[in-house]
Amino acid sequence: MPAAEDPCGVAVPGPARETVGGSSSGDWPWRVVVQCKRQSLTNRVGSAAIQRFAGTCREVHGGELCMIVTNGFFTAGDGVRLARQLGIVLVDRGLLETWAWTGTPPSSLLGR
């Protein structure tokens, strides 16, 4: 299903609520693919979700900067190791809070 663009230039998955990520077409000099995960504080983003995103962010969406952002946390383990190995940025509740309060993005984004 085709994605609709929101005012920020981010492709939003259609009504089927696909979870294959969205791609930005804003003013950045590279293609950014972000998947947002809204979680309760007791439900963490697990390895399976990270692995699914890893399989689509570059090959399907052409991402040069790929990241998963959650209002919760990630489980420790294989998914986090895979994300590091593939250069996928993981932004959790703690990083979002710091980013919001300081205006400074996570250090993993600054080198781009």
GUNUNU-22202 format. One record per atom (N, C-alpha, C): x, y, z. Coordinates in steps of 0.02 Angstrom, whole numbers. Example, Ala and Ser with C-alpha at 12.3 -4.5 7.8 and 13.67 -1.06 7.14 Angstrom:
2
REC      px      py      pz
REC     660    -284     390
REC     615    -225     390
REC     660    -165     390
REC     642    -112     354
REC     684     -53     357
REC     645       2     394
***
This chain:
112
REC      px      py      pz
REC      42     -59       0
REC       0       0       0
REC      44      62       0
REC      30     111     -41
REC      72     171     -43
REC      68     210      22
REC     121     245      36
REC     124     286      96
REC     105     357      80
REC      73     391     128
REC      55     461     120
REC     107     503     156
REC     123     562     130
REC     173     604     162
REC     140     651     212
REC     170     657     271
REC     145     705     319
REC     180     772     307
REC     160     826     342
REC     190     892     329
REC     265     896     340
REC     293     850     378
REC     365     850     391
REC     404     813     337
REC     369     786     288
REC     402     750     235
REC     418     678     251
REC     386     650     303
REC     398     581     321
REC     343     538     292
REC     362     485     258
REC     312     439     230
REC     280     400     287
REC     215     402     290
REC     178     369     344
REC     145     307     315
REC     157     248     345
REC     126     187     319
REC      50     194     316
REC      20     161     267
REC     -52     165     255
REC     -93     134     311
REC    -159     130     299
REC    -206     108     351
REC    -192      38     378
REC    -156      -2     340
REC    -142     -70     365
REC     -94     -69     423
REC     -68     -10     440
REC     -21      -2     495
REC      40     -46     486
REC      67     -44     426
REC     128     -83     411
REC     183     -60     458
REC     228    -104     475
REC     283     -87     520
REC     349     -96     484
REC     353     -75     422
REC     415     -81     385
REC     454     -16     384
REC     436      32     423
REC     473      95     428
REC     444     148     383
REC     468     208     392
REC     448     264     351
REC     510     300     328
REC     506     334     271
REC     566     366     246
REC     555     442     242
REC     606     479     258
REC     603     551     257
REC     628     578     191
REC     594     629     167
REC     617     662     106
REC     629     736     119
REC     647     752     181
REC     659     821     200
REC     723     849     172
REC     752     897     206
REC     811     933     182
REC     877     900     202
REC     876     841     229
REC     938     809     249
REC     976     786     187
REC    1042     784     190
REC    1081     764     131
REC    1083     688     120
REC    1049     650     161
REC    1046     578     153
REC     976     554     167
REC     960     493     145
REC     893     465     154
REC     888     435     224
REC     840     458     262
REC     829     437     331
REC     768     392     335
REC     775     335     367
REC     719     289     377
REC     711     280     453
REC     651     296     477
REC     638     293     549
REC     577     249     561
REC     583     206     610
REC     524     170     633
REC     513     190     705
REC     452     212     721
REC     434     232     789
REC     393     177     821
REC     410     162     883
REC     376     111     921
REC     348     142     984
REC     282     142     990
REC     249     167    1051
REC     238     107    1097
REC     269     108    1154
REC     268      52    1200
REC     246      75    1269
REC     219      29    1308
REC     208      43    1379
REC     275      35    1414
REC     281      60    1474
REC     345      56    1509
REC     364     -16    1526
REC     316     -61    1526
REC     332    -131    1542
REC     341    -174    1480
REC     330    -146    1421
REC     337    -184    1358
REC     394    -155    1319
REC     449    -191    1313
REC     508    -167    1279
REC     509    -187    1206
REC     545    -149    1165
REC     554    -166    1094
REC     605    -222    1092
REC     586    -278    1063
REC     628    -338    1064
REC     668    -350    1001
REC     705    -403    1004
REC     749    -422     950
REC     712    -434     884
REC     653    -464     887
REC     616    -478     825
REC     598    -414     788
REC     577    -362     824
REC     560    -298     792
REC     621    -266     761
REC     677    -270     795
REC     740    -242     769
REC     762    -280     707
REC     756    -346     709
REC     775    -387     652
REC     731    -374     591
REC     665    -366     601
REC     620    -350     545
REC     639    -284     513
REC     653    -233     555
REC     672    -168     529
REC     738    -172     492
REC     786    -210     520
REC     852    -217     488
REC     845    -247     418
REC     795    -289     409
REC     785    -321     345
REC     754    -276     292
REC     727    -219     312
REC     693    -176     264
REC     721    -105     258
REC     754     -81     310
REC     773     -10     311
REC     818      11     253
REC     865     -30     235
REC     909     -12     180
REC     887     -42     114
REC     872    -107     114
REC     856    -142      52
REC     789    -118      22
REC     738    -111      62
REC     672     -91      37
REC     665     -16      32
REC     688      20      83
REC     677      93      87
REC     737     134      65
REC     794     104      53
REC     853     140      30
REC     883     186      83
REC     875     168     147
REC     899     210     201
REC     974     214     206
REC     999     274     216
REC    1070     285     229
REC    1080     296     304
REC    1031     326     337
REC    1029     333     410
REC     965     299     432
REC     972     243     468
REC     914     204     490
REC     910     206     566
REC     850     218     593
REC     842     219     665
REC     774     195     687
REC     773     167     747
REC     711     149     780
REC     706     193     842
REC     649     226     849
REC     638     271     906
REC     580     242     946
REC     588     238    1012
REC     534     214    1054
REC     526     259    1115
REC     464     264    1139
REC     451     300    1201
REC     464     255    1261
REC     484     193    1247
REC     500     145    1299
REC     574     128    1297
REC     589      64    1301
REC     658      41    1302
REC     667     -19    1256
REC     729     -37    1243
REC     745     -96    1203
REC     767    -152    1250
REC     752    -214    1231
REC     778    -270    1270
REC     852    -279    1252
REC     890    -298    1301
REC     961    -311    1289
REC     966    -377    1251
REC    1017    -384    1211
REC    1027    -448    1178
REC    1043    -443    1104
REC    1023    -495    1068
REC    1041    -502     997
REC    1019    -445     954
REC     958    -419     965
REC     933    -364     924
REC     975    -301     930
REC     994    -284     991
REC    1035    -225    1002
REC    1104    -235     971
REC    1132    -295     978
REC    1197    -310     947
REC    1192    -305     871
REC    1138    -332     842
REC    1128    -329     770
REC    1122    -256     747
REC    1084    -216     783
REC    1077    -145     766
REC    1144    -111     765
REC    1186    -123     814
REC    1253     -93     816
REC    1295    -116     757
REC    1292    -181     744
REC    1331    -210     689
REC    1311    -180     622
REC    1246    -167     612
REC    1221    -141     548
REC    1217     -65     546
REC    1236     -32     600
REC    1235      41     601
REC    1165      70     607
REC    1119      33     639
REC    1052      58     650
REC    1051      93     718
REC    1029     155     718
REC    1028     195     779
REC     966     177     819
REC     975     164     884
REC     919     150     929
REC     912     208     978
REC     853     238     979
REC     839     295    1023
REC     783     274    1070
REC     800     270    1135
REC     750     249    1184
REC     725     308    1225
REC     684     294    1274
REC     653     345    1316
REC     705     391    1348
REC     759     362    1373
REC     811     403    1405
REC     843     452    1356
REC     860     428    1296
REC     890     473    1246
REC     840     526    1223
REC     776     506    1216
REC     725     555    1196
REC     718     610    1248
REC     719     590    1311
REC     713     639    1365
REC     772     688    1365
REC     832     661    1359
REC     891     704    1356
REC     889     750    1296
REC     870     723    1239
REC     864     762    1177
REC     814     818    1186
REC     756     802    1217
REC     704     852    1227
REC     726     909    1274
REC     761     891    1327
REC     781     941    1376
REC     841     982    1354
REC     887     952    1317
REC     948     988    1299
REC     948    1015    1228
REC     905     986    1185
REC     905    1006    1115
REC     962     975    1076
REC    1001     933    1109
REC    1058     900    1077
REC    1038     829    1057
REC    1044     812     993
REC    1025     745     972
REC    1072     693    1001
REC    1051     630    1001
REC    1094     577    1026
REC    1162     578     991
REC    1214     564    1028
REC    1282     568    1000
REC    1291     523     939
REC    1252     470     934
REC    1258     425     877
REC    1237     458     812
REC    1202     514     815
REC    1181     549     755
REC    1229     606     736
REC    1271     627     782
REC    1311     687     771
REC    1366     679     719
REC    1390     618     709
REC    1444     607     662
REC    1423     607     589
REC    1360     614     574
REC    1335     610     505
REC    1341     675     469
***
